[in-house]
Amino acid sequence: MGKALVIFTGGTIASGFLGERKGPDSAVSKTLQNYVAAFFAEKKMDVICLEPWGIPGLDSSNLDPGHWIEMTNAIYEAVAEGVDGVLILHGTDTMAHSAAWLSLCFSGVGIPIILTGSQLTLDYTPEDVTVNLRGAAQVVCSDLTGVWIYCNWKLVQGNRAHKSRAQHPDAFIPVGGLPLYFSPEWARDGEIADISHPRGRTPHSLKKILDTTPDEARVAGKNIRWLFCSPGTDPLLSGDEKILGIVGFGAGNAPTAILEKIAGTYPPSKMPQILACSQAEGDVKNPAAYHDVGIAGLSSKGFQVWGQMDYPVEFIHALCCYALMAFPSDPGQILGKFLKKY
């Protein structure tokens, strides 16, 4: 018999209509557990169910880096004990952030780690709970490896996922990549005792992540400040940021006034790492392409500036959290493995 770890975190998939609004529902969570157990029994797989934050769990808007650490430890222990796949039921609002984080922690894992959720509740007609749940469980029973989001018949790599729709069942798109349309026939039939999964490799820095407490992870997240550029805005800076993410325009441009304010706020000893990002989702960004407004121009003022490349902002944020936990005094050691320095 194989073995699957199923983590119930909460979200719309574990919700129902409570009056006029949807919200967490313990009865729905119990239904999901029974559904999952029956599905994996058909595949002759034992199931380990985990509810790290109780039943019915948390809205994903409330999940933070501390919760990521708790989830990472649970998955790491299960992988070490020989689990054949991991299924995570998660709210869609921050699913791409969690998937990005897990892709950093388990970049070379030799088993499938699949996140899924729903945009509509189980008591809504039509609903997308059962199709996503059954599809994601099929992937867990396949030989696909790595961290993926399963939604609406397609798979998106964990480090490429972006939620692009607020309510439509086709919620996620890949940024800088292509979706993988999953065929249920990939899943294993019958006994899987002869299937040998390599445990894969894990990043050397993961040990430092596993030694991080949830509260320490939350502190790391609070050292990141994001600035969303809009014409005429005047951002408030504390001067204590360790990483400053600027979501600008086009190739990675920001209003000159904002760049000048950043340059005048931080003394040399307190300069944060700069993440030059863009509201334009596609293509590799080049924050040095334009004079005066290019965010990379801050490098001439002494800042370390990193370009977004073609990753989604969700991955960039997870990467920043990971970098601050793994190397708090020099997060560039991690940033430099994925991003271009200007």
Secondary structure as UniProt FT lines:
FT   STRAND          2..8
FT   HELIX           12..14
FT   STRAND          15..18
FT   TURN            19..20
FT   STRAND          21..24
FT   HELIX           26..42
FT   TURN            43..44
FT   STRAND          45..50
FT   TURN            52..53
FT   HELIX           60..62
FT   HELIX           65..80
FT   TURN            81..82
FT   STRAND          85..89
FT   TURN            93..94
FT   HELIX           95..105
FT   TURN            106..107
FT   STRAND          108..109
FT   STRAND          112..116
FT   TURN            122..123
FT   HELIX           129..140
FT   STRAND          146..151
FT   TURN            152..153
FT   STRAND          154..157
FT   TURN            158..160
FT   STRAND          161..163
FT   STRAND          172..174
FT   STRAND          180..181
FT   HELIX           184..186
FT   TURN            193..194
FT   STRAND          200..201
FT   TURN            204..205
FT   HELIX           206..210
FT   HELIX           214..222
FT   STRAND          224..228
FT   TURN            231..232
FT   STRAND          243..249
FT   TURN            250..252
FT   HELIX           256..265
FT   HELIX           268..270
FT   STRAND          273..278
FT   TURN            287..288
FT   TURN            291..293
FT   HELIX           295..301
FT   STRAND          305..307
FT   TURN            309..310
FT   HELIX           313..326
FT   TURN            328..329
FT   HELIX           332..335
FT   TURN            336..338
FT   STRAND          340..341
//
